[in-house]
Amino acid sequence: MFDLPPFRKNELDRLRKDLFGDMFERMNQLFDPKEGATSFLDSFKLDVKDQESQYVIEAEMPGIQKENIHVRYDKDHLVLSVDQREEKEEDKDYVYRERRVTSMQRSLYLPNVKEDGIKAKLADGVLHLTIPKADDGSTTRTIEIEG
């Protein structure tokens, strides 16, 4: 009645691997002690406080040298980036190695700040930033309607 070719088990396996294989492999990396969650979600954690006259940001930068941290303010965005490279020692007999190239970036929308007043300090693996707010000059006033 129907001329359908038989669907074999190996074809089902191939189809399943094509559809879900990469997704399951990425999920398994989260629990692999050699890979870990940091390779899957490679970024630094930060807290942002909005105080009356300034923003205060604390970003965790454990093991990152000061010269490898870059901070810039560009078009209402504060951009924090890290570019750190560990020297390779090919002649060493490593069994397990986690130190590697680290490159991360975060961008925060922070409008109306005094760019020349931004201060940054690195202490105990935490980058502390104080960003003074600019006086935007806006005031509220009521407009009377004529007529």
The first five atom37 places (N, CA, C, CB, O) and aatype in JSON, in Angstrom:
{
  "aatype": [12, 13, 3, 10, 14, 14, 13, 1, 11, 2, 6, 10, 3, 1, 10, 1, 11, 3, 10, 13, 7, 3, 12, 13, 6, 1, 12, 2, 5, 10, 13, 3, 14, 11, 6, 7, 0, 16, 15, 13, 10, 3, 15, 13, 11, 10, 3, 19, 11, 3, 5, 6, 15, 5, 18, 19, 9, 6, 0, 6, 12, 14, 7, 9, 5, 11, 6, 2, 9, 8, 19, 1, 18, 3, 11, 3, 8, 10, 19, 10, 15, 19, 3, 5, 1, 6, 6, 11, 6, 6, 3, 11, 3, 18, 19, 18, 1, 6, 1, 1, 19, 16, 15, 12, 5, 1, 15, 10, 18, 10, 14, 2, 19, 11, 6, 3, 7, 9, 11, 0, 11, 10, 0, 3, 7, 19, 10, 8, 10, 16, 9, 14, 11, 0, 3, 3, 7, 15, 16, 16, 1, 16, 9, 6, 9, 6, 7],
  "atom_mask": [
    [1, 1, 1, 1, 1],
    [1, 1, 1, 1, 1],
    [1, 1, 1, 1, 1],
    [1, 1, 1, 1, 1],
    [1, 1, 1, 1, 1],
    [1, 1, 1, 1, 1],
    [1, 1, 1, 1, 1],
    [1, 1, 1, 1, 1],
    [1, 1, 1, 1, 1],
    [1, 1, 1, 1, 1],
    [1, 1, 1, 1, 1],
    [1, 1, 1, 1, 1],
    [1, 1, 1, 1, 1],
    [1, 1, 1, 1, 1],
    [1, 1, 1, 1, 1],
    [1, 1, 1, 1, 1],
    [1, 1, 1, 1, 1],
    [1, 1, 1, 1, 1],
    [1, 1, 1, 1, 1],
    [1, 1, 1, 1, 1],
    [1, 1, 1, 0, 1],
    [1, 1, 1, 1, 1],
    [1, 1, 1, 1, 1],
    [1, 1, 1, 1, 1],
    [1, 1, 1, 1, 1],
    [1, 1, 1, 1, 1],
    [1, 1, 1, 1, 1],
    [1, 1, 1, 1, 1],
    [1, 1, 1, 1, 1],
    [1, 1, 1, 1, 1],
    [1, 1, 1, 1, 1],
    [1, 1, 1, 1, 1],
    [1, 1, 1, 1, 1],
    [1, 1, 1, 1, 1],
    [1, 1, 1, 1, 1],
    [1, 1, 1, 0, 1],
    [1, 1, 1, 1, 1],
    [1, 1, 1, 1, 1],
    [1, 1, 1, 1, 1],
    [1, 1, 1, 1, 1],
    [1, 1, 1, 1, 1],
    [1, 1, 1, 1, 1],
    [1, 1, 1, 1, 1],
    [1, 1, 1, 1, 1],
    [1, 1, 1, 1, 1],
    [1, 1, 1, 1, 1],
    [1, 1, 1, 1, 1],
    [1, 1, 1, 1, 1],
    [1, 1, 1, 1, 1],
    [1, 1, 1, 1, 1],
    [1, 1, 1, 1, 1],
    [1, 1, 1, 1, 1],
    [1, 1, 1, 1, 1],
    [1, 1, 1, 1, 1],
    [1, 1, 1, 1, 1],
    [1, 1, 1, 1, 1],
    [1, 1, 1, 1, 1],
    [1, 1, 1, 1, 1],
    [1, 1, 1, 1, 1],
    [1, 1, 1, 1, 1],
    [1, 1, 1, 1, 1],
    [1, 1, 1, 1, 1],
    [1, 1, 1, 0, 1],
    [1, 1, 1, 1, 1],
    [1, 1, 1, 1, 1],
    [1, 1, 1, 1, 1],
    [1, 1, 1, 1, 1],
    [1, 1, 1, 1, 1],
    [1, 1, 1, 1, 1],
    [1, 1, 1, 1, 1],
    [1, 1, 1, 1, 1],
    [1, 1, 1, 1, 1],
    [1, 1, 1, 1, 1],
    [1, 1, 1, 1, 1],
    [1, 1, 1, 1, 1],
    [1, 1, 1, 1, 1],
    [1, 1, 1, 1, 1],
    [1, 1, 1, 1, 1],
    [1, 1, 1, 1, 1],
    [1, 1, 1, 1, 1],
    [1, 1, 1, 1, 1],
    [1, 1, 1, 1, 1],
    [1, 1, 1, 1, 1],
    [1, 1, 1, 1, 1],
    [1, 1, 1, 1, 1],
    [1, 1, 1, 1, 1],
    [1, 1, 1, 1, 1],
    [1, 1, 1, 1, 1],
    [1, 1, 1, 1, 1],
    [1, 1, 1, 1, 1],
    [1, 1, 1, 1, 1],
    [1, 1, 1, 1, 1],
    [1, 1, 1, 1, 1],
    [1, 1, 1, 1, 1],
    [1, 1, 1, 1, 1],
    [1, 1, 1, 1, 1],
    [1, 1, 1, 1, 1],
    [1, 1, 1, 1, 1],
    [1, 1, 1, 1, 1],
    [1, 1, 1, 1, 1],
    [1, 1, 1, 1, 1],
    [1, 1, 1, 1, 1],
    [1, 1, 1, 1, 1],
    [1, 1, 1, 1, 1],
    [1, 1, 1, 1, 1],
    [1, 1, 1, 1, 1],
    [1, 1, 1, 1, 1],
    [1, 1, 1, 1, 1],
    [1, 1, 1, 1, 1],
    [1, 1, 1, 1, 1],
    [1, 1, 1, 1, 1],
    [1, 1, 1, 1, 1],
    [1, 1, 1, 1, 1],
    [1, 1, 1, 1, 1],
    [1, 1, 1, 1, 1],
    [1, 1, 1, 1, 1],
    [1, 1, 1, 0, 1],
    [1, 1, 1, 1, 1],
    [1, 1, 1, 1, 1],
    [1, 1, 1, 1, 1],
    [1, 1, 1, 1, 1],
    [1, 1, 1, 1, 1],
    [1, 1, 1, 1, 1],
    [1, 1, 1, 1, 1],
    [1, 1, 1, 0, 1],
    [1, 1, 1, 1, 1],
    [1, 1, 1, 1, 1],
    [1, 1, 1, 1, 1],
    [1, 1, 1, 1, 1],
    [1, 1, 1, 1, 1],
    [1, 1, 1, 1, 1],
    [1, 1, 1, 1, 1],
    [1, 1, 1, 1, 1],
    [1, 1, 1, 1, 1],
    [1, 1, 1, 1, 1],
    [1, 1, 1, 1, 1],
    [1, 1, 1, 0, 1],
    [1, 1, 1, 1, 1],
    [1, 1, 1, 1, 1],
    [1, 1, 1, 1, 1],
    [1, 1, 1, 1, 1],
    [1, 1, 1, 1, 1],
    [1, 1, 1, 1, 1],
    [1, 1, 1, 1, 1],
    [1, 1, 1, 1, 1],
    [1, 1, 1, 1, 1],
    [1, 1, 1, 0, 1]
  ],
  "atom_positions": [
    [[0.82, -1.19, 0.0], [0.0, 0.0, 0.0], [0.86, 1.26, 0.0], [-0.93, -0.01, 1.2], [0.68, 2.14, -0.84]],
    [[1.81, 1.35, 0.94], [2.73, 2.48, 0.97], [4.11, 1.99, 0.6], [2.74, 3.16, 2.36], [4.53, 0.91, 1.02]],
    [[4.82, 2.77, -0.16], [6.18, 2.4, -0.55], [7.19, 3.22, 0.23], [6.39, 2.6, -2.06], [7.98, 3.96, -0.36]],
    [[7.18, 3.11, 1.55], [8.13, 3.82, 2.4], [9.3, 2.9, 2.71], [7.47, 4.32, 3.7], [9.1, 1.74, 3.06]],
    [[10.51, 3.41, 2.59], [11.65, 2.56, 2.95], [11.69, 2.36, 4.46], [12.98, 3.2, 2.45], [11.27, 3.23, 5.21]],
    [[12.2, 1.23, 4.91], [12.28, 1.0, 6.36], [13.25, 1.99, 7.0], [12.71, -0.45, 6.67], [14.3, 2.31, 6.44]],
    [[12.88, 2.45, 8.17], [13.72, 3.41, 8.91], [14.59, 2.63, 9.87], [12.86, 4.49, 9.67], [14.08, 2.02, 10.81]],
    [[15.86, 2.62, 9.64], [16.77, 1.8, 10.43], [17.23, 2.52, 11.69], [17.97, 1.39, 9.59], [17.22, 3.75, 11.76]],
    [[17.64, 1.72, 12.67], [18.08, 2.25, 13.96], [19.28, 3.18, 13.81], [18.42, 1.11, 14.91], [19.35, 4.22, 14.46]],
    [[20.24, 2.81, 12.96], [21.43, 3.66, 12.8], [21.08, 5.02, 12.2], [22.47, 2.95, 11.92], [21.77, 6.0, 12.47]],
    [[20.04, 5.08, 11.39], [19.6, 6.36, 10.85], [18.98, 7.23, 11.95], [18.6, 6.15, 9.71], [19.17, 8.44, 11.96]],
    [[18.25, 6.6, 12.86], [17.7, 7.33, 14.01], [18.81, 7.87, 14.9], [16.76, 6.41, 14.83], [18.75, 9.01, 15.35]],
    [[19.82, 7.06, 15.15], [20.96, 7.5, 15.97], [21.67, 8.69, 15.33], [21.95, 6.35, 16.18], [22.01, 9.66, 16.01]],
    [[21.89, 8.61, 14.03], [22.55, 9.71, 13.33], [21.73, 10.99, 13.42], [22.79, 9.34, 11.86], [22.27, 12.07, 13.65]],
    [[20.43, 10.87, 13.24], [19.54, 12.02, 13.31], [19.55, 12.63, 14.72], [18.12, 11.62, 12.92], [19.6, 13.85, 14.86]],
    [[19.5, 11.78, 15.74], [19.53, 12.26, 17.13], [20.85, 12.98, 17.42], [19.34, 11.08, 18.11], [20.85, 14.03, 18.06]],
    [[21.96, 12.43, 16.95], [23.26, 13.06, 17.19], [23.35, 14.41, 16.47], [24.4, 12.14, 16.71], [23.9, 15.37, 17.01]],
    [[22.8, 14.47, 15.28], [22.83, 15.74, 14.54], [22.0, 16.8, 15.25], [22.31, 15.54, 13.12], [22.42, 17.96, 15.32]],
    [[20.84, 16.42, 15.77], [19.94, 17.39, 16.38], [20.36, 17.79, 17.79], [18.54, 16.84, 16.42], [20.32, 18.96, 18.14]],
    [[20.77, 16.81, 18.6], [20.99, 17.09, 20.02], [22.43, 16.9, 20.48], [20.11, 16.2, 20.82], [22.77, 17.29, 21.6]],
    [[23.27, 16.33, 19.66], [24.63, 16.01, 20.09], [25.41, 17.19, 20.63], [0.0, 0.0, 0.0], [25.98, 17.1, 21.72]],
    [[25.45, 18.28, 19.9], [26.22, 19.44, 20.33], [25.65, 20.05, 21.6], [26.25, 20.5, 19.22], [26.4, 20.47, 22.48]],
    [[24.32, 20.09, 21.71], [23.7, 20.65, 22.91], [24.07, 19.83, 24.14], [22.17, 20.71, 22.74], [24.43, 20.4, 25.17]],
    [[23.99, 18.5, 24.05], [24.32, 17.66, 25.19], [25.81, 17.74, 25.51], [23.93, 16.21, 24.92], [26.2, 17.7, 26.68]],
    [[26.63, 17.86, 24.49], [28.07, 17.98, 24.72], [28.39, 19.26, 25.48], [28.84, 17.95, 23.39], [29.21, 19.25, 26.4]],
    [[27.76, 20.37, 25.12], [27.98, 21.65, 25.82], [27.49, 21.57, 27.27], [27.26, 22.8, 25.08], [28.13, 22.1, 28.17]],
    [[26.35, 20.91, 27.48], [25.84, 20.75, 28.85], [26.78, 19.9, 29.69], [24.43, 20.13, 28.83], [26.99, 20.18, 30.87]],
    [[27.35, 18.86, 29.1], [28.27, 18.0, 29.83], [29.54, 18.74, 30.23], [28.63, 16.78, 29.0], [30.17, 18.39, 31.23]],
    [[29.94, 19.75, 29.47], [31.12, 20.53, 29.81], [30.97, 21.23, 31.15], [31.41, 21.55, 28.72], [31.96, 21.47, 31.84]],
    [[29.75, 21.57, 31.52], [29.52, 22.23, 32.81], [29.96, 21.36, 33.97], [28.06, 22.59, 32.96], [30.38, 21.88, 35.01]],
    [[29.86, 20.04, 33.82], [30.16, 19.13, 34.91], [31.5, 18.42, 34.74], [29.07, 18.11, 35.03], [31.86, 17.57, 35.56]],
    [[32.22, 18.74, 33.71], [33.53, 18.14, 33.47], [34.57, 18.87, 34.31], [33.9, 18.17, 31.97], [34.74, 20.07, 34.14]],
    [[35.28, 18.16, 35.21], [36.26, 18.85, 36.06], [37.41, 19.46, 35.28], [36.81, 17.89, 37.08], [38.05, 20.39, 35.76]],
    [[37.69, 18.95, 34.09], [38.76, 19.54, 33.28], [38.32, 20.83, 32.62], [39.22, 18.55, 32.21], [39.13, 21.73, 32.41]],
    [[37.06, 20.93, 32.29], [36.53, 22.11, 31.63], [35.97, 23.1, 32.64], [35.46, 21.73, 30.62], [36.43, 24.23, 32.73]],
    [[34.98, 22.66, 33.39], [34.37, 23.5, 34.41], [33.43, 24.53, 33.82], [0.0, 0.0, 0.0], [33.43, 24.78, 32.62]],
    [[32.64, 25.13, 34.69], [31.66, 26.14, 34.27], [32.34, 27.41, 33.81], [30.7, 26.44, 35.39], [31.75, 28.16, 33.02]],
    [[33.56, 27.68, 34.28], [34.2, 28.94, 33.9], [34.53, 28.98, 32.42], [35.45, 29.15, 34.71], [34.5, 30.06, 31.82]],
    [[34.85, 27.85, 31.82], [35.13, 27.88, 30.38], [33.85, 28.08, 29.58], [35.84, 26.6, 29.95], [33.89, 28.59, 28.47]],
    [[32.72, 27.66, 30.15], [31.43, 27.8, 29.48], [30.9, 29.22, 29.63], [30.42, 26.79, 30.03], [30.34, 29.77, 28.68]],
    [[31.05, 29.8, 30.8], [30.56, 31.14, 31.09], [31.74, 31.98, 31.56], [29.43, 31.11, 32.18], [31.84, 32.31, 32.74]],
    [[32.63, 32.33, 30.65], [33.88, 32.98, 31.02], [33.68, 34.49, 31.12], [34.97, 32.65, 30.0], [33.78, 35.2, 30.12]],
    [[33.42, 34.98, 32.31], [33.26, 36.4, 32.55], [33.5, 36.68, 34.01], [31.86, 36.89, 32.11], [33.55, 35.76, 34.83]],
    [[33.65, 37.94, 34.35], [33.85, 38.3, 35.74], [32.56, 38.83, 36.33], [34.98, 39.34, 35.88], [31.71, 39.38, 35.63]],
    [[32.43, 38.66, 37.63], [31.23, 39.09, 38.34], [31.4, 40.53, 38.8], [30.93, 38.17, 39.55], [32.51, 40.96, 39.13]],
    [[30.3, 41.29, 38.81], [30.39, 42.67, 39.28], [29.1, 43.11, 39.95], [30.73, 43.6, 38.14], [28.03, 42.57, 39.7]],
    [[29.25, 44.12, 40.81], [28.12, 44.76, 41.48], [28.13, 46.23, 41.11], [28.19, 44.57, 43.05], [29.19, 46.85, 41.04]],
    [[26.96, 46.8, 40.85], [26.83, 48.22, 40.52], [25.87, 48.86, 41.5], [26.34, 48.41, 39.04], [24.73, 48.41, 41.66]],
    [[26.34, 49.92, 42.17], [25.49, 50.67, 43.1], [25.22, 52.04, 42.5], [26.16, 50.79, 44.51], [26.13, 52.69, 41.99]],
    [[23.96, 52.47, 42.57], [23.57, 53.8, 42.11], [23.37, 54.66, 43.34], [22.27, 53.74, 41.21], [22.3, 54.64, 43.96]],
    [[24.4, 55.43, 43.69], [24.3, 56.32, 44.83], [23.87, 57.69, 44.34], [25.65, 56.4, 45.6], [23.8, 57.93, 43.14]],
    [[23.59, 58.59, 45.26], [23.03, 59.89, 44.9], [23.91, 60.67, 43.92], [22.81, 60.72, 46.14], [23.41, 61.21, 42.93]],
    [[25.19, 60.73, 44.18], [26.07, 61.56, 43.35], [27.04, 60.76, 42.49], [26.85, 62.49, 44.23], [27.82, 61.34, 41.73]],
    [[27.01, 59.43, 42.6], [27.97, 58.63, 41.85], [27.48, 57.18, 41.71], [29.34, 58.66, 42.53], [26.59, 56.72, 42.42]],
    [[28.11, 56.49, 40.75], [27.96, 55.05, 40.64], [29.18, 54.43, 41.29], [27.79, 54.59, 39.14], [30.29, 54.97, 41.18]],
    [[29.0, 53.3, 41.95], [30.12, 52.56, 42.53], [30.05, 51.14, 41.97], [30.07, 52.56, 44.11], [29.02, 50.47, 42.06]],
    [[31.16, 50.7, 41.4], [31.21, 49.38, 40.79], [32.34, 48.59, 41.43], [31.41, 49.47, 39.24], [33.44, 49.11, 41.63]],
    [[32.06, 47.34, 41.76], [33.08, 46.42, 42.25], [33.06, 45.2, 41.35], [32.82, 46.03, 43.76], [32.03, 44.53, 41.21]],
    [[34.2, 44.92, 40.72], [34.3, 43.79, 39.8], [35.37, 42.83, 40.3], [34.63, 44.28, 38.36], [36.49, 43.23, 40.59]],
    [[35.01, 41.55, 40.39], [35.97, 40.54, 40.83], [36.96, 40.25, 39.72], [35.23, 39.24, 41.25], [36.59, 39.92, 38.59]],
    [[38.25, 40.39, 40.06], [39.32, 40.15, 39.1], [40.41, 39.29, 39.74], [39.91, 41.48, 38.59], [41.57, 39.7, 39.75]],
    [[40.08, 38.11, 40.26], [41.1, 37.32, 40.95], [42.21, 36.85, 40.0], [40.47, 36.12, 41.62], [41.94, 36.33, 38.92]],
    [[43.44, 37.06, 40.42], [44.58, 36.6, 39.64], [44.9, 37.43, 38.41], [0.0, 0.0, 0.0], [45.78, 37.06, 37.65]],
    [[44.2, 38.53, 38.2], [44.43, 39.37, 37.03], [45.35, 40.52, 37.43], [43.08, 39.92, 36.44], [45.1, 41.21, 38.41]],
    [[46.41, 40.71, 36.67], [47.35, 41.8, 36.92], [46.77, 43.13, 36.45], [48.7, 41.52, 36.22], [46.0, 43.18, 35.48]],
    [[47.14, 44.19, 37.15], [46.62, 45.53, 36.85], [46.85, 45.93, 35.39], [47.28, 46.56, 37.76], [45.98, 46.53, 34.76]],
    [[48.01, 45.6, 34.86], [48.33, 46.01, 33.48], [47.5, 45.25, 32.44], [49.8, 45.79, 33.21], [47.52, 45.63, 31.26]],
    [[46.79, 44.21, 32.84], [45.96, 43.45, 31.9], [44.48, 43.84, 31.96], [46.1, 41.98, 32.18], [43.65, 43.25, 31.27]],
    [[44.16, 44.83, 32.8], [42.78, 45.32, 32.93], [42.67, 46.65, 32.2], [42.36, 45.46, 34.43], [43.51, 47.54, 32.39]],
    [[41.66, 46.79, 31.39], [41.46, 48.02, 30.62], [40.06, 48.57, 30.91], [41.64, 47.76, 29.08], [39.07, 47.84, 30.83]],
    [[39.99, 49.86, 31.25], [38.73, 50.52, 31.56], [38.6, 51.72, 30.65], [38.65, 50.94, 33.07], [39.52, 52.53, 30.55]],
    [[37.45, 51.85, 29.97], [37.23, 53.03, 29.14], [35.75, 53.4, 29.17], [37.69, 52.78, 27.69], [34.88, 52.56, 29.37]],
    [[35.49, 54.68, 28.96], [34.13, 55.19, 28.9], [33.91, 55.69, 27.48], [33.86, 56.33, 29.96], [34.63, 56.58, 27.01]],
    [[32.92, 55.12, 26.8], [32.72, 55.43, 25.39], [31.23, 55.49, 25.08], [33.42, 54.38, 24.5], [30.52, 54.49, 25.19]],
    [[30.75, 56.67, 24.71], [29.36, 56.87, 24.29], [28.36, 56.3, 25.3], [29.12, 56.22, 22.92], [27.56, 55.43, 24.97]],
    [[28.41, 56.8, 26.52], [27.51, 56.4, 27.61], [27.69, 54.96, 28.08], [26.09, 56.6, 27.17], [26.82, 54.44, 28.78]],
    [[28.77, 54.33, 27.72], [29.03, 52.95, 28.15], [30.4, 52.86, 28.82], [28.96, 51.99, 26.94], [31.41, 53.34, 28.3]],
    [[30.41, 52.23, 29.98], [31.66, 51.91, 30.65], [32.04, 50.51, 30.19], [31.54, 52.0, 32.23], [31.26, 49.57, 30.34]],
    [[33.24, 50.37, 29.65], [33.68, 49.09, 29.12], [34.85, 48.6, 29.96], [34.07, 49.2, 27.62], [35.88, 49.27, 30.06]],
    [[34.7, 47.42, 30.56], [35.76, 46.77, 31.32], [36.21, 45.57, 30.52], [35.27, 46.36, 32.77], [35.4, 44.75, 30.1]],
    [[37.52, 45.46, 30.3], [38.02, 44.3, 29.57], [39.3, 43.79, 30.2], [38.25, 44.66, 28.09], [40.05, 44.54, 30.83]],
    [[39.53, 42.5, 30.02], [40.7, 41.82, 30.55], [41.31, 41.03, 29.41], [40.34, 40.89, 31.76], [40.62, 40.36, 28.65]],
    [[42.63, 41.13, 29.3], [43.35, 40.34, 28.3], [44.64, 39.86, 28.95], [43.65, 41.18, 26.99], [45.63, 40.59, 29.0]],
    [[44.62, 38.63, 29.45], [45.77, 38.1, 30.17], [46.19, 36.79, 29.54], [45.46, 37.9, 31.68], [45.36, 35.93, 29.25]],
    [[47.48, 36.65, 29.33], [48.01, 35.43, 28.72], [49.06, 34.83, 29.63], [48.61, 35.73, 27.31], [49.97, 35.52, 30.09]],
    [[48.93, 33.53, 29.89], [49.93, 32.81, 30.67], [50.97, 32.29, 29.68], [49.28, 31.63, 31.5], [50.64, 31.8, 28.6]],
    [[52.23, 32.4, 30.07], [53.28, 31.9, 29.19], [53.23, 30.38, 29.13], [54.67, 32.37, 29.67], [53.06, 29.71, 30.15]],
    [[53.38, 29.85, 27.94], [53.38, 28.4, 27.78], [54.76, 27.87, 28.11], [52.96, 28.0, 26.33], [55.79, 28.44, 27.74]],
    [[54.75, 26.78, 28.82], [55.99, 26.1, 29.15], [55.88, 24.69, 28.58], [56.27, 26.08, 30.71], [55.47, 23.76, 29.27]],
    [[56.24, 24.55, 27.32], [56.05, 23.29, 26.61], [56.88, 22.16, 27.18], [56.38, 23.47, 25.16], [56.49, 20.99, 27.09]],
    [[58.03, 22.49, 27.77], [58.92, 21.43, 28.24], [58.54, 20.89, 29.62], [60.32, 21.94, 28.28], [59.19, 19.96, 30.1]],
    [[57.52, 21.43, 30.24], [57.07, 20.95, 31.55], [56.2, 19.72, 31.37], [56.3, 22.07, 32.32], [55.55, 19.54, 30.34]],
    [[56.19, 18.86, 32.39], [55.42, 17.62, 32.33], [54.1, 17.78, 33.07], [56.23, 16.46, 32.93], [53.87, 17.13, 34.09]],
    [[53.23, 18.63, 32.54], [51.94, 18.87, 33.18], [51.03, 17.66, 33.01], [51.27, 20.12, 32.59], [50.97, 17.05, 31.95]],
    [[50.32, 17.33, 34.08], [49.29, 16.32, 34.02], [47.94, 17.02, 33.87], [49.31, 15.42, 35.29], [47.03, 16.52, 33.2]],
    [[47.83, 18.17, 34.51], [46.58, 18.94, 34.51], [46.95, 20.4, 34.57], [45.65, 18.53, 35.7], [47.81, 20.8, 35.35]],
    [[46.3, 21.22, 33.75], [46.63, 22.65, 33.73], [45.38, 23.46, 33.47], [47.7, 22.95, 32.66], [44.66, 23.23, 32.5]],
    [[45.11, 24.43, 34.36], [43.93, 25.28, 34.21], [44.29, 26.69, 33.78], [43.16, 25.32, 35.5], [43.46, 27.38, 33.19]],
    [[45.49, 27.14, 34.07], [45.86, 28.51, 33.7], [45.99, 28.58, 32.19], [47.19, 28.95, 34.39], [46.58, 27.71, 31.55]],
    [[45.43, 29.62, 31.64], [45.39, 29.75, 30.19], [45.2, 31.2, 29.81], [44.28, 28.87, 29.59], [45.31, 32.1, 30.64]],
    [[44.91, 31.41, 28.57], [44.6, 32.75, 28.07], [43.23, 33.15, 28.61], [44.63, 32.8, 26.51], [42.27, 32.4, 28.52]],
    [[43.16, 34.35, 29.17], [41.9, 34.87, 29.68], [41.57, 36.16, 28.96], [41.96, 35.09, 31.22], [42.36, 37.1, 28.97]],
    [[40.42, 36.2, 28.33], [39.97, 37.4, 27.64], [38.48, 37.56, 27.91], [40.27, 37.32, 26.11], [37.68, 36.7, 27.54]],
    [[38.12, 38.67, 28.57], [36.72, 38.91, 28.93], [36.4, 40.38, 28.73], [36.45, 38.49, 30.41], [37.3, 41.23, 28.72]],
    [[35.12, 40.67, 28.56], [34.7, 42.07, 28.43], [33.27, 42.22, 28.92], [34.82, 42.55, 26.97], [32.42, 41.37, 28.68]],
    [[33.02, 43.32, 29.61], [31.67, 43.69, 30.05], [31.45, 45.14, 29.68], [31.47, 43.46, 31.6], [32.37, 45.95, 29.74]],
    [[30.23, 45.47, 29.29], [29.87, 46.83, 28.94], [28.62, 47.21, 29.72], [29.64, 46.98, 27.4], [27.64, 46.47, 29.75]],
    [[28.67, 48.38, 30.37], [27.55, 48.85, 31.18], [27.07, 50.2, 30.66], [27.95, 48.95, 32.67], [27.87, 51.09, 30.39]],
    [[25.77, 50.34, 30.53], [25.19, 51.62, 30.12], [25.1, 52.52, 31.35], [23.78, 51.43, 29.46], [24.33, 52.25, 32.27]],
    [[25.89, 53.6, 31.36], [25.9, 54.57, 32.45], [25.87, 55.97, 31.85], [27.16, 54.38, 33.38], [26.93, 56.53, 31.56]],
    [[24.69, 56.55, 31.65], [24.61, 57.87, 31.03], [24.89, 58.98, 32.05], [23.23, 58.08, 30.41], [24.83, 58.76, 33.26]],
    [[25.19, 60.16, 31.54], [25.36, 61.37, 32.35], [26.38, 61.22, 33.47], [24.04, 61.77, 32.95], [26.06, 61.39, 34.64]],
    [[27.61, 60.9, 33.09], [28.68, 60.82, 34.09], [29.77, 61.83, 33.75], [29.26, 59.39, 34.17], [29.91, 62.26, 32.6]],
    [[30.54, 62.2, 34.77], [31.69, 63.08, 34.57], [32.87, 62.18, 34.18], [32.02, 63.94, 35.86], [33.5, 61.56, 35.04]],
    [[33.15, 62.14, 32.9], [34.18, 61.24, 32.38], [35.54, 61.47, 33.02], [34.3, 61.4, 30.89], [36.26, 60.51, 33.32]],
    [[35.9, 62.73, 33.24], [37.22, 63.03, 33.79], [37.32, 62.75, 35.29], [37.57, 64.47, 33.53], [38.4, 62.86, 35.87]],
    [[36.21, 62.39, 35.93], [36.23, 62.11, 37.36], [36.21, 60.62, 37.7], [0.0, 0.0, 0.0], [36.17, 60.27, 38.88]],
    [[36.25, 59.76, 36.7], [36.21, 58.31, 36.94], [37.53, 57.87, 37.57], [35.95, 57.52, 35.62], [38.61, 58.21, 37.09]],
    [[37.42, 57.11, 38.67], [38.61, 56.61, 39.37], [38.51, 55.1, 39.49], [38.75, 57.27, 40.78], [37.43, 54.55, 39.69]],
    [[39.66, 54.42, 39.36], [39.71, 52.96, 39.46], [40.87, 52.56, 40.37], [39.87, 52.32, 38.06], [41.94, 53.16, 40.34]],
    [[40.63, 51.52, 41.17], [41.65, 51.0, 42.08], [41.5, 49.49, 42.16], [41.54, 51.66, 43.51], [40.39, 48.98, 42.31]],
    [[42.62, 48.77, 42.05], [42.62, 47.32, 42.16], [43.22, 46.93, 43.5], [43.4, 46.66, 40.99], [44.36, 47.27, 43.79]],
    [[42.45, 46.22, 44.33], [42.94, 45.78, 45.64], [42.36, 44.41, 45.95], [42.56, 46.8, 46.74], [41.15, 44.2, 45.86]],
    [[43.22, 43.49, 46.33], [42.81, 42.14, 46.74], [41.93, 41.44, 45.71], [42.09, 42.21, 48.06], [40.96, 40.77, 46.08]],
    [[42.25, 41.59, 44.44], [41.51, 40.91, 43.39], [40.16, 41.52, 43.05], [0.0, 0.0, 0.0], [39.37, 40.91, 42.34]],
    [[39.9, 42.73, 43.57], [38.63, 43.41, 43.27], [38.94, 44.78, 42.67], [37.74, 43.55, 44.55], [39.7, 45.55, 43.26]],
    [[38.36, 45.07, 41.52], [38.5, 46.38, 40.89], [37.38, 47.27, 41.41], [38.46, 46.27, 39.32], [36.2, 46.96, 41.23]],
    [[37.75, 48.38, 42.06], [36.79, 49.34, 42.61], [36.76, 50.56, 41.7], [37.17, 49.75, 44.09], [37.79, 51.16, 41.42]],
    [[35.57, 50.92, 41.23], [35.41, 52.09, 40.36], [34.42, 53.05, 41.0], [34.93, 51.67, 38.94], [33.36, 52.64, 41.49]],
    [[34.77, 54.33, 41.0], [33.81, 55.37, 41.39], [33.62, 56.26, 40.19], [34.31, 56.19, 42.66], [34.58, 56.74, 39.59]],
    [[32.37, 56.48, 39.84], [32.03, 57.22, 38.63], [31.06, 58.32, 39.02], [31.42, 56.29, 37.53], [29.87, 58.05, 39.23]],
    [[31.54, 59.56, 39.11], [30.65, 60.66, 39.51], [29.61, 60.95, 38.43], [31.46, 61.92, 39.82], [29.9, 60.91, 37.24]],
    [[28.41, 61.26, 38.89], [27.34, 61.61, 37.97], [27.47, 63.08, 37.56], [25.94, 61.35, 38.6], [27.87, 63.92, 38.37]],
    [[27.15, 63.36, 36.32], [27.17, 64.73, 35.82], [25.85, 65.4, 36.16], [27.43, 64.77, 34.29], [24.8, 64.75, 36.22]],
    [[25.91, 66.7, 36.37], [24.68, 67.46, 36.56], [24.09, 67.66, 35.18], [24.93, 68.85, 37.29], [24.63, 68.41, 34.36]],
    [[23.0, 66.98, 34.91], [22.43, 67.05, 33.56], [21.7, 68.36, 33.29], [21.5, 65.9, 33.33], [21.27, 68.61, 32.17]],
    [[21.55, 69.18, 34.32], [20.95, 70.5, 34.14], [19.45, 70.48, 33.95], [0.0, 0.0, 0.0], [18.84, 71.52, 33.72]],
    [[18.86, 69.32, 34.05], [17.41, 69.27, 33.84], [16.68, 69.63, 35.12], [16.98, 67.87, 33.35], [17.05, 69.21, 36.22]],
    [[15.66, 70.4, 34.95], [14.79, 70.75, 36.08], [13.36, 70.49, 35.64], [14.98, 72.24, 36.52], [13.05, 70.45, 34.45]],
    [[12.51, 70.31, 36.59], [11.11, 70.07, 36.28], [10.36, 71.38, 36.4], [10.49, 69.0, 37.21], [10.51, 72.11, 37.39]],
    [[9.56, 71.68, 35.42], [8.74, 72.88, 35.52], [7.4, 72.6, 34.87], [9.43, 74.1, 34.86], [7.29, 71.79, 33.95]],
    [[6.41, 73.27, 35.37], [5.05, 73.1, 34.87], [4.81, 74.1, 33.74], [4.0, 73.3, 36.01], [5.18, 75.27, 33.84]],
    [[4.21, 73.63, 32.68], [3.92, 74.47, 31.52], [2.42, 74.77, 31.53], [4.35, 73.77, 30.18], [1.59, 73.87, 31.56]],
    [[2.11, 76.07, 31.5], [0.69, 76.46, 31.45], [0.17, 76.36, 30.03], [0.49, 77.9, 31.99], [0.88, 76.66, 29.07]],
    [[-1.06, 75.93, 29.93], [-1.69, 75.78, 28.62], [-2.54, 77.02, 28.36], [-2.56, 74.48, 28.54], [-3.4, 77.37, 29.17]],
    [[-2.28, 77.67, 27.23], [-3.05, 78.88, 26.87], [-4.35, 78.49, 26.19], [-2.22, 79.8, 25.95], [-4.48, 77.41, 25.61]],
    [[-5.31, 79.42, 26.27], [-6.52, 79.23, 25.5], [-7.74, 79.07, 26.26], [0.0, 0.0, 0.0], [-8.81, 78.91, 25.67]]
  ]
}
